[in-house]
């Protein structure tokens, strides 16, 4: 979002409209949102992940190359520290999906601090929502396949409690397990990436706005840009943390679906 036109854009305060980018196709309408920079970034993320793993494992060696070591480290981290840690031995079966999910989220998030890109597709609610729906459908299907339909519903909805309080607890369990989970997954990732982008935008454009308004405000503009640099490092931590949290929560929901007890 922050590029050569930053100085001109500094005349206008950042707003939600900054997230609705125009079409990049020359024959598309200016207000057409179906093929924008966001769309390209999603395709680039998918292509980068696929190419990275294909190249890394094209000729696997006993003593791994740097690329092979990086790919094995990424997979090993998710398999050992998320899949097995959260789900148990059965987590190995879910390690490929969880690794793909982790890599996709972290690459999409990383675009928010890449110069001249500086926006993540996950700052649009649609992308975190789709990822949350995929994970939501997966843990429900896993639970039904493991327990059977009716036993899974019983396990998910009926907690070990006295019978007279069940009419109160069952709706709460339904709301928590089947409505809150996908919503919280999507909103947590979206809100963090949206807020991070807005903060970087405010401090960057704020520096230009102050120096354009009055040359005496140049020292404050420098402070504003230094804050942008500091926030970029903070945003990098948020990028990694949100990818980890999204994957861990997905694994925990799978573990809950496989659990024999409520």
N, C-alpha and C positions, 0 to 999 in steps of 0.2 A: 504493500500500500504506500510506502514511503519511497519516493523516487525522485526523478528530476523535477517533477511538478510540485514538490513539497512547498517551495516558497510561495507559489501562487495559492496553494491550498491552505496555507497558514492564515489567510484572510478570513477563513470560515472555520468555526469551531467544529470538532469532530462530533459526529452523530451516528445514529443507527444506520442512516442512509449510506455511510461509508462501506457497509458490508454488502450492499446490493450493487455489484459491479456490472457495468454494461457489457453487452456481447462483444467478443473480440473478433467475430466474423465480419468481414467487410460488407457482406450482403444481409447481415442480421439487423434488426431494428435496434436502436440505441437502448431501449428499455427491455430488450429481450434477455432473459436471465438463463436460458437453457444451455448456453455454451459461453462460459466466462472463464476468467483466470482460475476461479475455484475449481471448475470442471477439469481444466488442464492439470492442476495440482493433484487432484485425485488420481488421474491417469498416470501421472509421473510417479506418484507414490507406489502405485500397484506395479508399474513396470520396473522401478528401481528395486523393489523387494524381490520380485521374481528373478530379475537378471542377477542380482547379488547372490542369491542362493544357488542358481544354476551354474554360475561361473565358479563359485566357491567349491561346489561338489562335482564339477565336471570331471576332474581327475583326482579323486581323493587319495591321499598318501598317509602312510603310517606316521610319518613325522609331518604334521600339517603345515601348509603354507600360511602366510599371514591371513589371506582371505578365508581359507578353510578354518583357521583358528578362530577368527571373528564370528563366522557362521556357527561353528560348534559352540562357542561361548554363549552366543545369544540363545541358541536352542537349549543348551545345558542349563543356563540360568532360569529360563522359564520352566523347563521340565523339573529341575530339582527344587527350586525355591518357590515355585507357585503351584505347579500341577501336583507333584508328589507331596509337597508340604501341606497343601490345602485338602487334597482329595484322598491321598494315600496311594498305595501301590496301583490302584486302578487309574490314577491320574496320568500314567504314561500314555494311556489310550487317547487322552485329551490334549497331550502336550503339543502335537502339530497345530491344532486349532488355536490353542492359547498362545503359541509362539507367533503364529500369523497375526492374531489379533493384537498382540503386544507390539510387534514390528509396525503394523499398519498405523496404529494410533500414534506411536512415537514419531514416525516419519511425517505423518500429517501434522502433528503438533510442531515439529521442528521447523516447518516452513514459516512459522510466526517470527522467527529470529534470523531468517536468511535475508541478507541485504537485497533490496529491490523487489522482494516478495512480501515478506513481513505480514502475512496473514495466513491463518490456518483454516482449512476447510472445516475443522471441528468448531470454529467460532460461528458456524451456521448450525442451528439445532437439527437440521435434517440429517446430517451425517452421523452425529452421536446417536440420534434416535434410531436410525437403521441398524447401527451396530448393536444397540441395546435390544432391539427386537430380535435380531439374529441370536444373540445369547439367550434371550428370554425363551424363544421357541426351542432352542437346543436343550436347556435344562428341563423344560417340561416334557419334551420327547424322551429324554434320558430317564426321567422319573417314571414315566408311563411304561417304557420298555423294561425297566428294572423291576417295578412293583406290579404292573398291571394298572389299568385305568382307575378302577374303584379303590384299590388299596392305596394308590398314590394320592388320590383325593383325600382319603381318610388320614394318611400320614401328614399331608400338607395342611389340612384344615382342622383336624380334631386334636388338640393338645391333651396331654395327660392331666386332666382336671376333673373335679366333681361334675356330675351330669347337669346339675341345676345351673351351673355357670356357663355351660357350653353355648347356649343361644347368644350369649354376649361375646364369647371368645371366637366363635367360628367366623362371623363377619369381619372381625378384626384380623384374623389370620388370613382370610381371603384378600382383604384389602392390602395387607402387608406383603404377602407372598406373590400375588398375581398382578397387582396394580402399582404398588410403590417401587418394587424392584426395578422394572425397566425404566420407570420415570426418573428415579434417582440416579441410575446409571447414566442416562442421557444428559440430564440437567447438570450433574456435577462436572462432567467433561466440558460441556458447552459453556457453562458459566465461567469456568476458569480460563478457557481460551479466549472467550469474548472479553472478559475483564482485562486479561493481559494485553490483548491487542489495543484496547482503548487506552490503557495507561501509557503504553509506548507511544501511541499516536498523540496523546495530550501533551506529553513532555517534549516530544520532538517538534510538533507544530507550535507548541507554546513558545519554544525558544525562538523560532523564526518570527512569530507574531510580535514578540516583545522587541526584537532588534529592528523590525520593520517600523514599529510604532515610534520608537525613540532610541537613538543611538546610545544614549546614556544607560539604557537597560541592557547593553551588551554583556556586562558581567553576570547579570541574572540569567541571560540566555545561555551562557556557558554552563552555569550551574544546572539549568534545565537539561542540557544535553548530557552533562555528566550523570544526572539522574537517569537519563535514558539508558546509558551504558550499564549503570548499576542494576537497573530493572531488567535489562536483557539477561544478565547473569542469573537473576532471580527467576526470570521466565524460563531459562534453561532447566533449572531445578523443578519448576512446576511441570514442564513438558515431560520430564522423566517420571515424576511422581504420579501424574495423572494417568500415564500409560500403565504404570505398575498397578495403581489402585483399580483401574477399570478391569484389568486382567485378573487381579486377585479376587475382586468381587464376583466376577463371572465364575471363577473356579469355586468360590465358596457356595454359590448358588447350585452348581453342579453337585458339590459334596452334599448339600442339603437334600437334593433330589434323590441321591443314592443312599442316604442314611436310612437305616431300618427303623430307627426310633425318631420320634418328633424332636 
